[in-house]
Amino acid sequence: MTMSQMTLRIVHTTGFEYDGRAVASYNQARLTPLSTPEQIVVHHRVEVSPKPWTHLYRDYFGNQVTAFEVVDPHESMRVTATSTVQVNRPAAAGPSLTWGDLTDRAVSDRWVEYLVMPELVSPPEEFALRVKELNSLPTPGEAAKAICELVRSEVTYRPGSTDVQDSAAVAWEQRAGISQDMVHLAIGGLRTLGIPARYVSGYCHTGGEVGSTVSGESHAWVEWWDDGWKPFDPTNGTEPQDSYVAVATGRDYTDAKPLSGIYSGAETSSMFVEVEITRLA
């Protein structure tokens, strides 16, 4: 069974205003959607003003990175990524790995970096105890879904309730966060049970009909290893469908940041991010 195919255009704009002049700026943008059998990138470009020196490469996790530097003094900078993507995701297969399979070196060694527990995803004790009760379920795949449902049922989506540097534990403590926090919590829970899990950044078109444009933001969901990467969005309680566009994957948010960098000179006085997603077909 397959969902109906969608063609989506995404325009992601980030702007910076400096309190004076920035002398030099060095940046990395992970804004190019992934090319996979389920997701074909028809068109993509990244435009930066002032005009930069640019270099493209793929990072360790397979994400396309646009590295750029602006060395002329500048009082503002704007980065606009425009993408057109065809998405046709088949429904994910049911659970196949057993609990015993997770301890096999073919899984535990192969995906070791998706089992580590840095502070960003490390689960608080109360959450970890509730997760450990789920290893009584018949398969890791069923436990993975239950972990995502636990996060969704306990944590309220509330923009502005956390900062990008906040850990999963902060979101659990206040029972509020954004998609990034819910994914970090789910990743910590999955890894607690020995299930390899990774972070996915991207977008989700929340409108319906062809021609509709929605204002959005970067979104995040989780994938766990079950003889293949199985996606789930704990924020919306659903398996990602054709309205989802994946851009980057990694161990957590720090590996998949849309834009990161350093600069010298004046301080940033303001920053804005605008995302517009249009369904073309």
Residue frames as qw, qx, qy, qz and C-alpha x, y, z in Angstrom:
[[0.000, 0.888, 0.461, 0.000, 0.00, 0.00, 0.00],
 [0.422, 0.068, 0.000, 0.904, 1.29, 3.48, -0.87],
 [0.043, 0.693, 0.370, -0.617, 0.06, 6.91, 0.02],
 [0.496, 0.812, 0.272, 0.142, -0.88, 9.41, -2.71],
 [0.635, 0.083, 0.031, 0.768, 2.21, 11.12, -4.11],
 [0.065, -0.952, -0.203, 0.218, 2.81, 14.78, -3.33],
 [0.573, 0.382, 0.010, 0.725, 5.02, 17.42, -4.91],
 [0.369, -0.859, -0.260, 0.243, 6.02, 20.11, -2.43],
 [0.439, 0.611, -0.118, 0.648, 7.94, 23.38, -2.79],
 [0.595, -0.674, -0.276, 0.339, 9.70, 24.62, 0.32],
 [0.311, 0.712, -0.127, 0.616, 11.18, 28.10, 0.74],
 [0.694, -0.581, -0.277, 0.323, 13.22, 28.39, 3.96],
 [0.295, 0.743, -0.096, 0.593, 14.60, 31.85, 4.67],
 [0.643, -0.568, -0.281, 0.430, 16.87, 32.84, 7.57],
 [0.269, 0.801, -0.005, 0.534, 17.89, 36.44, 8.12],
 [0.629, -0.428, -0.297, 0.577, 20.41, 38.03, 10.48],
 [0.105, 0.909, 0.013, 0.404, 20.81, 41.70, 11.38],
 [0.694, -0.101, -0.356, 0.617, 24.00, 42.76, 13.16],
 [0.265, -0.930, -0.180, 0.182, 24.45, 45.60, 15.62],
 [0.150, -0.780, 0.452, 0.407, 27.13, 47.14, 13.45],
 [0.639, 0.548, -0.470, -0.265, 29.27, 45.16, 11.04],
 [0.915, -0.207, 0.339, 0.076, 30.23, 41.49, 11.02],
 [0.021, -0.730, 0.567, 0.382, 33.75, 41.24, 9.67],
 [0.325, 0.268, -0.857, -0.297, 33.61, 37.59, 8.57],
 [0.761, -0.070, 0.346, -0.545, 31.08, 34.77, 8.76],
 [0.207, 0.273, -0.920, -0.189, 31.64, 31.00, 8.36],
 [0.680, 0.013, 0.319, -0.660, 28.56, 28.80, 8.11],
 [0.010, -0.025, 0.975, 0.220, 27.18, 25.35, 7.36],
 [0.615, 0.105, 0.062, -0.779, 23.67, 24.88, 5.97],
 [0.124, 0.073, 0.986, 0.082, 21.88, 21.53, 6.05],
 [0.438, 0.423, 0.239, -0.756, 18.92, 22.67, 3.99],
 [0.413, 0.307, -0.665, -0.541, 19.08, 20.29, 1.01],
 [0.865, -0.086, 0.217, -0.444, 16.41, 17.54, 1.16],
 [0.461, -0.311, 0.821, 0.131, 17.69, 13.98, 1.13],
 [0.605, 0.331, -0.492, -0.531, 17.48, 11.97, -2.10],
 [0.392, -0.124, 0.885, -0.217, 15.96, 8.55, -1.35],
 [0.011, 0.207, 0.893, 0.399, 13.73, 6.05, -3.17],
 [0.043, -0.682, -0.710, 0.169, 10.73, 7.66, -1.41],
 [0.068, -0.901, -0.135, 0.406, 11.81, 11.26, -2.00],
 [0.646, 0.334, 0.311, 0.612, 13.08, 12.74, -5.26],
 [0.155, -0.699, -0.054, 0.696, 14.61, 16.23, -5.23],
 [0.566, 0.677, 0.409, 0.234, 13.50, 17.84, -8.50],
 [0.309, 0.735, -0.043, 0.602, 15.10, 21.21, -7.85],
 [0.610, -0.690, -0.226, 0.318, 17.15, 22.82, -5.09],
 [0.451, 0.562, -0.132, 0.680, 19.20, 25.95, -4.61],
 [0.500, -0.667, -0.313, 0.454, 20.69, 27.88, -1.70],
 [0.311, 0.727, 0.079, 0.607, 21.10, 31.63, -2.13],
 [0.555, -0.551, -0.295, 0.549, 23.15, 33.74, 0.26],
 [0.220, 0.800, 0.079, 0.552, 23.41, 37.52, 0.45],
 [0.217, 0.794, -0.416, -0.386, 26.04, 39.01, 0.58],
 [0.862, 0.385, -0.313, -0.105, 27.52, 36.72, -2.08],
 [0.655, -0.606, 0.451, -0.006, 29.71, 34.10, -0.39],
 [0.280, 0.437, -0.841, -0.151, 32.41, 31.60, -1.25],
 [0.848, -0.099, 0.187, -0.485, 30.63, 28.21, -1.27],
 [0.175, 0.353, -0.917, -0.069, 31.65, 24.56, -0.97],
 [0.845, -0.122, -0.074, -0.515, 29.37, 21.50, -1.09],
 [0.224, 0.316, -0.914, 0.118, 30.06, 18.18, 0.63],
 [0.775, -0.351, -0.413, -0.326, 28.33, 15.22, 2.27],
 [0.304, -0.628, 0.567, -0.438, 28.86, 14.75, 5.99],
 [0.063, -0.237, 0.957, -0.153, 29.38, 11.49, 7.89],
 [0.441, 0.273, 0.733, -0.440, 25.63, 10.88, 8.09],
 [0.352, 0.336, 0.750, 0.448, 25.05, 11.40, 4.37],
 [0.113, 0.868, 0.375, -0.305, 23.56, 14.89, 4.62],
 [0.519, 0.530, 0.180, 0.646, 24.40, 17.41, 1.91],
 [0.370, -0.721, -0.204, 0.550, 26.08, 20.43, 3.47],
 [0.390, 0.784, 0.114, 0.469, 26.46, 23.86, 1.88],
 [0.574, -0.511, -0.138, 0.625, 29.47, 25.42, 3.57],
 [0.335, 0.767, 0.201, 0.508, 29.86, 29.12, 2.88],
 [0.480, -0.472, -0.219, 0.706, 31.85, 32.08, 4.11],
 [0.188, 0.913, 0.213, 0.293, 31.29, 35.79, 3.76],
 [0.675, -0.198, -0.154, 0.694, 34.56, 37.63, 4.28],
 [0.120, 0.461, 0.118, 0.871, 33.49, 41.14, 3.35],
 [0.042, 0.148, 0.570, -0.807, 32.17, 43.31, 6.21],
 [0.280, -0.381, -0.654, -0.591, 28.36, 43.13, 6.29],
 [0.280, -0.173, 0.407, -0.852, 25.52, 44.46, 8.46],
 [0.784, 0.080, 0.328, -0.521, 23.04, 41.71, 7.58],
 [0.028, 0.248, -0.917, -0.313, 22.91, 38.28, 5.99],
 [0.767, 0.164, 0.189, -0.591, 20.11, 36.31, 4.37],
 [0.090, -0.207, 0.951, 0.209, 20.09, 32.60, 3.50],
 [0.722, 0.236, 0.123, -0.639, 17.25, 31.26, 1.32],
 [0.188, -0.138, 0.951, 0.201, 16.89, 27.58, 0.43],
 [0.673, 0.282, -0.016, -0.684, 14.31, 26.70, -2.23],
 [0.175, -0.161, 0.965, 0.114, 13.44, 23.05, -2.90],
 [0.752, 0.126, -0.151, -0.629, 10.93, 21.15, -5.01],
 [0.139, -0.262, 0.946, -0.127, 10.48, 17.55, -3.89],
 [0.733, -0.058, -0.442, -0.514, 8.32, 14.62, -5.04],
 [0.260, -0.302, 0.808, -0.434, 7.39, 12.36, -2.12],
 [0.807, -0.023, -0.380, -0.451, 5.86, 8.89, -2.38],
 [0.152, -0.422, 0.810, -0.378, 6.35, 7.01, 0.89],
 [0.630, -0.160, -0.720, -0.242, 5.17, 3.41, 1.15],
 [0.695, -0.619, 0.066, -0.361, 3.62, 2.42, 4.45],
 [0.028, -0.587, 0.782, -0.209, 6.32, 1.07, 6.79],
 [0.677, -0.036, -0.726, -0.113, 6.43, -2.70, 7.24],
 [0.731, -0.628, -0.080, -0.254, 5.49, -4.16, 10.60],
 [0.389, -0.727, 0.559, -0.083, 8.01, -5.09, 13.32],
 [0.877, 0.305, -0.367, -0.045, 10.50, -7.80, 12.35],
 [0.343, 0.450, -0.689, 0.453, 13.46, -7.75, 14.78],
 [0.737, -0.505, -0.449, 0.007, 13.26, -9.67, 18.05],
 [0.420, -0.884, 0.194, -0.064, 14.71, -8.51, 21.37],
 [0.835, -0.268, 0.344, 0.335, 17.49, -11.05, 20.85],
 [0.641, 0.576, 0.224, 0.454, 18.35, -9.54, 17.46],
 [0.042, -0.976, 0.048, -0.208, 19.18, -6.21, 19.12],
 [0.591, -0.693, 0.394, 0.122, 22.10, -7.74, 21.00],
 [0.864, 0.249, 0.280, 0.336, 23.56, -9.25, 17.84],
 [0.416, -0.454, 0.210, 0.759, 26.74, -7.51, 16.71],
 [0.275, 0.368, 0.608, 0.648, 25.18, -6.95, 13.28],
 [0.150, -0.849, -0.405, -0.305, 22.88, -4.47, 15.01],
 [0.520, -0.815, -0.108, 0.232, 24.64, -3.28, 18.18],
 [0.566, -0.337, 0.289, 0.695, 28.05, -2.75, 16.53],
 [0.351, 0.435, 0.523, 0.644, 26.79, -1.53, 13.18],
 [0.112, -0.783, -0.316, -0.524, 24.61, 1.19, 14.73],
 [0.580, -0.328, -0.471, 0.578, 26.67, 1.94, 17.84],
 [0.145, 0.073, -0.069, 0.984, 26.57, 5.72, 17.31],
 [0.449, -0.371, -0.326, -0.745, 22.77, 5.57, 17.46],
 [0.722, -0.428, -0.541, 0.045, 22.92, 3.92, 20.88],
 [0.400, 0.076, -0.394, 0.824, 25.03, 6.52, 22.71],
 [0.294, -0.781, -0.551, 0.015, 23.41, 8.68, 25.37],
 [0.292, 0.242, -0.143, 0.914, 24.69, 12.29, 25.35],
 [0.011, 0.292, 0.553, -0.780, 23.06, 14.76, 27.72],
 [0.324, 0.109, -0.253, -0.905, 20.77, 16.15, 25.01],
 [0.673, -0.083, -0.543, -0.495, 18.82, 12.86, 24.76],
 [0.256, 0.071, -0.876, 0.402, 19.60, 11.26, 28.12],
 [0.476, -0.548, -0.514, -0.457, 16.25, 10.38, 29.73],
 [0.309, -0.508, 0.456, -0.662, 15.38, 11.50, 33.26],
 [0.064, -0.145, 0.956, -0.245, 15.04, 8.66, 35.76],
 [0.537, 0.274, 0.541, -0.586, 11.24, 8.67, 35.95],
 [0.659, 0.532, -0.221, -0.485, 10.90, 8.49, 32.16],
 [0.295, 0.442, -0.844, -0.074, 13.56, 5.76, 31.90],
 [0.278, -0.031, 0.880, -0.384, 11.76, 3.61, 34.50],
 [0.651, 0.417, 0.324, -0.545, 8.49, 3.87, 32.58],
 [0.547, 0.578, -0.493, -0.350, 10.27, 3.00, 29.35],
 [0.039, 0.355, -0.931, 0.078, 11.93, -0.09, 30.85],
 [0.563, 0.148, 0.668, -0.464, 8.47, -1.50, 31.62],
 [0.680, 0.540, -0.074, -0.489, 7.86, -1.62, 27.86],
 [0.191, 0.476, -0.837, -0.190, 10.48, -4.30, 27.25],
 [0.462, 0.077, 0.836, -0.286, 7.76, -6.76, 28.23],
 [0.657, 0.543, 0.023, -0.523, 6.10, -6.10, 24.85],
 [0.935, 0.147, 0.315, 0.071, 6.60, -8.87, 22.25],
 [0.720, 0.383, 0.165, 0.555, 8.92, -6.96, 19.89],
 [0.359, -0.312, -0.049, 0.878, 11.19, -3.89, 19.92],
 [0.012, 0.296, 0.474, 0.829, 9.04, -2.37, 17.17],
 [0.395, -0.682, -0.568, -0.237, 5.96, -2.46, 19.38],
 [0.531, -0.573, -0.290, 0.554, 7.93, -1.01, 22.28],
 [0.307, -0.001, 0.198, 0.931, 9.20, 1.78, 20.00],
 [0.182, -0.534, -0.496, -0.660, 5.67, 2.82, 19.08],
 [0.540, -0.684, -0.484, 0.077, 4.67, 2.70, 22.76],
 [0.494, -0.330, -0.125, 0.795, 7.59, 4.98, 23.69],
 [0.083, 0.216, 0.317, 0.920, 6.47, 7.54, 21.11],
 [0.388, -0.616, -0.541, -0.421, 2.91, 7.36, 22.41],
 [0.575, -0.553, -0.406, 0.445, 4.18, 7.83, 25.97],
 [0.318, -0.127, 0.042, 0.939, 5.98, 11.00, 24.91],
 [0.120, -0.365, -0.465, -0.798, 2.94, 12.27, 23.02],
 [0.488, -0.625, -0.584, -0.174, 0.55, 11.58, 25.89],
 [0.584, -0.577, -0.318, 0.474, 2.70, 13.24, 28.56],
 [0.345, -0.315, 0.116, 0.877, 4.38, 16.17, 26.78],
 [0.330, 0.824, 0.405, -0.219, 2.37, 19.09, 25.37],
 [0.540, 0.354, 0.274, 0.713, 3.54, 20.77, 22.19],
 [0.162, -0.930, -0.246, 0.221, 4.20, 24.35, 23.25],
 [0.579, 0.564, -0.005, 0.589, 6.36, 26.64, 21.07],
 [0.010, 0.759, -0.229, 0.609, 8.70, 28.82, 23.09],
 [0.789, -0.582, 0.024, -0.194, 8.68, 26.53, 26.12],
 [0.837, -0.314, 0.233, 0.383, 12.24, 25.33, 25.53],
 [0.108, 0.845, -0.396, -0.344, 15.47, 26.56, 23.98],
 [0.807, 0.449, -0.370, -0.104, 17.45, 24.70, 21.30],
 [0.251, 0.498, -0.754, 0.347, 20.14, 23.87, 23.87],
 [0.629, -0.318, 0.433, -0.561, 17.68, 22.33, 26.33],
 [0.038, 0.191, -0.979, -0.052, 17.89, 18.60, 26.97],
 [0.490, -0.287, -0.723, -0.394, 15.10, 16.04, 26.80],
 [0.374, -0.321, -0.727, 0.478, 15.03, 16.02, 30.60],
 [0.059, 0.159, 0.177, -0.969, 13.92, 19.68, 30.66],
 [0.462, -0.073, -0.457, -0.757, 10.96, 18.96, 28.38],
 [0.544, -0.272, -0.794, -0.026, 9.94, 15.94, 30.46],
 [0.253, -0.231, -0.584, 0.736, 10.21, 17.88, 33.73],
 [0.217, 0.263, 0.144, -0.929, 7.91, 20.66, 32.51],
 [0.458, 0.389, 0.799, -0.039, 5.84, 18.29, 30.32],
 [0.416, 0.863, 0.171, -0.230, 6.10, 20.75, 27.44],
 [0.423, -0.419, 0.519, 0.613, 8.34, 21.26, 24.45],
 [0.526, 0.591, -0.251, -0.557, 8.59, 21.39, 20.67],
 [0.945, 0.263, -0.135, -0.139, 9.09, 18.60, 18.13],
 [0.427, 0.591, -0.609, 0.312, 12.85, 18.61, 18.71],
 [0.320, -0.420, 0.657, -0.539, 12.32, 17.91, 22.44],
 [0.876, 0.015, 0.248, -0.413, 9.80, 15.13, 21.83],
 [0.833, 0.439, -0.336, 0.024, 12.16, 13.44, 19.39],
 [0.188, 0.564, -0.681, 0.428, 15.07, 13.71, 21.85],
 [0.598, -0.274, 0.537, -0.528, 12.90, 12.12, 24.55],
 [0.942, 0.208, 0.044, -0.260, 11.84, 9.31, 22.22],
 [0.623, 0.560, -0.516, 0.177, 15.46, 8.72, 21.14],
 [0.121, -0.502, 0.702, -0.491, 16.57, 8.49, 24.78],
 [0.778, -0.093, 0.405, -0.472, 13.77, 6.03, 25.51],
 [0.898, 0.383, -0.174, -0.129, 14.56, 3.87, 22.49],
 [0.458, 0.568, -0.614, 0.301, 18.27, 3.74, 23.26],
 [0.458, -0.440, 0.583, -0.507, 17.47, 2.88, 26.89],
 [0.894, 0.044, 0.361, -0.262, 16.03, -0.38, 25.54],
 [0.509, -0.296, 0.684, 0.431, 18.94, -0.94, 23.16],
 [0.569, 0.641, 0.503, 0.110, 17.00, 0.12, 20.06],
 [0.396, -0.079, 0.244, 0.882, 19.16, 2.19, 17.65],
 [0.152, 0.850, 0.493, -0.104, 17.44, 5.53, 17.01],
 [0.408, 0.024, 0.183, 0.894, 18.23, 8.61, 14.98],
 [0.105, 0.662, 0.278, -0.688, 16.99, 12.18, 14.64],
 [0.381, 0.419, 0.593, 0.572, 15.39, 13.39, 11.38],
 [0.045, 0.544, 0.160, -0.823, 14.95, 17.08, 10.56],
 [0.181, 0.276, 0.714, 0.618, 12.67, 18.27, 7.79],
 [0.300, 0.034, 0.009, -0.953, 9.28, 19.78, 7.07],
 [0.158, 0.371, 0.912, -0.080, 5.61, 18.83, 7.20],
 [0.190, -0.181, -0.349, -0.899, 2.88, 20.33, 4.99],
 [0.135, 0.238, 0.791, -0.546, -0.14, 20.70, 7.22],
 [0.490, 0.325, -0.050, -0.807, -2.52, 21.92, 4.49],
 [0.702, 0.178, 0.678, -0.126, -4.48, 19.64, 2.23],
 [0.688, 0.651, 0.318, -0.055, -5.42, 20.61, -1.30],
 [0.652, 0.199, 0.273, 0.679, -3.13, 21.19, -4.27],
 [0.179, 0.694, 0.165, 0.678, -2.05, 24.83, -4.49],
 [0.523, -0.831, -0.164, -0.090, -2.24, 25.45, -0.75],
 [0.445, 0.486, -0.430, 0.617, 0.65, 27.29, 0.89],
 [0.661, -0.701, -0.266, 0.007, 1.24, 27.06, 4.62],
 [0.039, 0.787, -0.473, 0.394, 3.61, 28.94, 6.87],
 [0.933, -0.227, -0.274, 0.045, 5.62, 26.36, 8.73],
 [0.277, -0.808, 0.512, -0.094, 8.86, 25.74, 10.54],
 [0.360, 0.380, -0.852, 0.016, 11.51, 23.08, 10.66],
 [0.864, -0.287, 0.035, -0.412, 10.02, 19.84, 12.01],
 [0.054, 0.475, -0.870, 0.118, 11.58, 16.73, 13.52],
 [0.921, -0.134, -0.033, -0.363, 10.72, 13.07, 13.88],
 [0.455, -0.521, 0.722, -0.025, 12.46, 9.88, 14.93],
 [0.812, 0.292, -0.441, -0.244, 13.55, 6.71, 13.11],
 [0.602, -0.487, 0.619, -0.127, 14.51, 3.44, 14.81],
 [0.264, 0.406, -0.823, -0.296, 16.27, 0.45, 13.35],
 [0.733, 0.046, 0.577, -0.357, 14.01, -2.54, 12.73],
 [0.617, 0.130, 0.670, 0.392, 15.71, -4.27, 9.79],
 [0.215, 0.563, 0.395, 0.693, 15.41, -0.87, 8.10],
 [0.066, -0.042, -0.332, 0.940, 14.80, 2.63, 9.43],
 [0.136, -0.616, -0.761, -0.152, 11.19, 3.01, 10.63],
 [0.063, 0.275, -0.085, 0.956, 9.92, 6.60, 10.97],
 [0.284, -0.680, -0.675, 0.027, 7.45, 7.97, 13.48],
 [0.045, 0.515, -0.054, 0.854, 6.44, 11.52, 14.44],
 [0.332, -0.359, -0.755, 0.437, 5.83, 11.62, 18.21],
 [0.071, 0.150, 0.154, -0.974, 4.60, 15.23, 18.03],
 [0.550, 0.098, -0.233, -0.796, 1.64, 14.35, 15.79],
 [0.628, -0.078, 0.708, -0.313, 1.36, 10.68, 16.76],
 [0.815, 0.507, 0.125, -0.250, 1.65, 9.44, 13.19],
 [0.726, -0.053, 0.466, 0.502, 3.90, 7.68, 10.74],
 [0.038, 0.577, -0.244, -0.778, 5.30, 10.31, 8.30],
 [0.653, 0.513, 0.557, 0.023, 3.45, 10.28, 4.99],
 [0.566, 0.448, 0.334, 0.606, 3.84, 12.12, 1.70],
 [0.063, -0.957, -0.134, -0.249, 3.37, 15.49, 3.39],
 [0.615, -0.714, 0.221, 0.251, 6.77, 15.04, 5.11],
 [0.640, 0.691, -0.247, 0.229, 10.11, 16.03, 3.54],
 [0.807, -0.489, 0.038, 0.329, 13.28, 14.74, 5.23],
 [0.279, 0.926, -0.228, 0.113, 16.34, 17.01, 5.06],
 [0.259, 0.587, -0.694, 0.326, 18.99, 15.64, 7.43],
 [0.883, -0.376, -0.264, -0.092, 19.59, 12.81, 9.88],
 [0.283, 0.554, -0.603, 0.500, 21.97, 12.32, 12.80],
 [0.391, -0.137, -0.813, 0.409, 22.37, 11.23, 16.39],
 [0.100, -0.700, -0.545, 0.450, 20.43, 14.28, 17.62],
 [0.240, 0.938, 0.234, -0.093, 19.66, 17.87, 16.67],
 [0.266, -0.791, 0.349, 0.425, 23.30, 18.94, 16.73],
 [0.464, -0.100, 0.737, 0.482, 24.05, 16.69, 13.71],
 [0.259, 0.524, 0.721, 0.372, 21.10, 18.02, 11.70],
 [0.044, -0.664, -0.237, 0.708, 20.97, 21.76, 12.44],
 [0.532, 0.762, 0.354, 0.101, 19.52, 23.65, 9.46],
 [0.370, 0.798, -0.131, 0.457, 22.07, 26.43, 9.86],
 [0.701, -0.646, -0.037, 0.299, 25.09, 26.82, 12.09],
 [0.601, 0.571, -0.062, 0.556, 28.22, 28.91, 12.06],
 [0.509, -0.579, -0.183, 0.610, 30.51, 31.45, 13.66],
 [0.352, 0.792, 0.154, 0.475, 31.27, 35.07, 12.88],
 [0.498, -0.284, -0.250, 0.781, 33.45, 37.87, 14.14],
 [0.040, 0.339, 0.185, 0.922, 32.55, 41.50, 14.66],
 [0.384, -0.242, 0.169, -0.875, 29.30, 43.03, 15.90],
 [0.287, 0.096, 0.882, -0.361, 26.71, 41.12, 17.89],
 [0.091, -0.374, -0.788, -0.480, 23.53, 39.78, 16.30],
 [0.229, 0.008, 0.297, -0.927, 20.72, 42.22, 17.05],
 [0.726, 0.199, 0.292, -0.591, 17.91, 40.22, 15.45],
 [0.038, -0.164, 0.929, 0.330, 17.23, 36.98, 13.58],
 [0.705, 0.207, 0.223, -0.640, 14.19, 35.60, 11.79],
 [0.173, -0.073, 0.943, 0.276, 13.24, 32.29, 10.15],
 [0.636, 0.322, 0.097, -0.695, 10.42, 31.95, 7.63],
 [0.213, -0.055, 0.942, 0.253, 9.30, 28.67, 6.06],
 [0.628, 0.329, 0.037, -0.704, 6.65, 28.48, 3.33],
 [0.293, -0.052, 0.940, 0.166, 5.51, 25.07, 2.06],
 [0.571, 0.350, -0.102, -0.736, 3.33, 24.81, -1.05],
 [0.633, 0.106, 0.766, 0.025, 1.69, 21.66, -2.35],
 [0.202, 0.439, -0.475, -0.736, 2.19, 21.71, -6.15],
 [0.641, 0.086, -0.609, -0.459, 0.65, 18.29, -6.90]]
